[in-house]
Amino acid sequence: MSTPTFQCQAQPEFLADQSDANRSVYAFAYTITVRNTGRVAAQLIARHWIITDATGHTEEVKGLGVVGQQPLLKPGESFQYTSGTRMRTPSGLMRGSFLVVSEDGERADVEVPAFVLEATGGGAPGRVLH
């Protein structure tokens, strides 16, 4: 059996047109790229996100697949999707992981490095932590 090996990148973006500071609603999009860097095909089965706002309030999101899909990625292939979240503060942190399963049944948790959600003027891209 071969353990699946993946790399993930996140690119956050503040959505000023969907946010309202007067109501403490801050909307963010994030684009995730998942690349199979291993030697065995594997399917992305589930996601787990931890979203923490500036006050320390944490929200946990778990579910099957991403944006309604459970892509099977062969070695060298990647999958990209965009989703979003809302917070009550203009900044916060998001981190998570994906459960992947190789064709021969080997399971692995793939970490998504933490990234900053930060309200900036004009919907500029956010910062990614390394």
N, C-alpha and C positions, 0 to 999 in steps of 0.2 A: 504494500500500500504506500501511496505517496501523499504526503500532507500538502494540501493546497496552499499556494503562496500568492498573496495579492498585495497590491499597493493602492492606497486611496489618497485622493487629493480633494480638497474642498475650496470653493470660492464663494464667500458670502457677499451679499449685496443688500444695502438698505433700500427699502421701497417707500420713498417719501410720499408718493401719491396714495398709498394705502395706509398711511400712518396718521395719527392725530394726537399730538402732544397734549392738547387740552383734555383729552380723555384717557391719557396714559396708555395709548395703543401704538406700538412700534412694530412694523411689519418688515420681515427680512426674507429674501430668497437665498437659497444656497444651491450651488451646482456641484455635484459630486461626480468624480471620475474614479471608477474602479477598474483596475487593470490586473489581469492574471499574469503574474510574473513567474509562475511555476512551470512544471513539466507535465501537469495533468489537468484535464478539463474539470471544472467545478461549477456548481450552480449556487447563485446567491439565494438563500432561502428566507432569511429574516433580517430585520434591522432592530437596533436598540440605540436610542438617543437619550442623552442627558443634557437638558437645557437649563442653565442657571442665569438668572437675571442679576442686576447690580445689587439687589437687596439680599441675595443669597437664596431666594425662592427657587426651588428646583422642580422641574417637570420631567418626568420620564415617559418616553414613548417607545412602545414595542409593537411589532407587527410583522406579518408575513410579507416578504418581498419589498419592493420599492416602487412607488407610483404604479401599483397594480401589476407589476411584473416580477418574475423570478428568472432572470437571465442565466443561461448556461454559457460560460466563457471558456473557450479553448485557450491553450497557452498563447500568450501574446495579444489576445483580444481584450478590448476594454468596453465598458458600458458607461454612459454618461446620462444623468438625469438632473432635473431641477425641481425642487420642492420649496416649501416655505414654512415659516413659523411666526408667531406673534409673541411679544413680551410686554410687560407693564413698565419697563424701564428702557432708556435709550441705549443701554449697552448690556452685554452679557457674554456668556461663553457657551459653546456647544461642542460636545464630543460624543463619540459613539463607537459602534462596532456593527459588523455584519457577520451573520452565521453563513458559512459556505460549506458545501458538501461535495467532495470529489465524486467522479463517476464510480469509483470503487468503494464509496461509502465512508471515506475518511472525513471527519468534521474538523473545522477550524474557525476560530473567531478572528476576524480581521479588524484591527483597530483603525478608526478614523481619527487622525490627529485633531486635537482641540483647535477650534477657530473662534475668533472674536466676532460677535455681532455688535455693530456700533452704528448708531444713527449719525450719518454724515450728510451734509448738504448735497442735494442733487442725485442721490442714489449711487454714490461712488462705491466701488468694491471695498469690502472689508479686509481686515488683516487675518492672516493665517498664522498660527503658532507652529513652530517647528521644534 
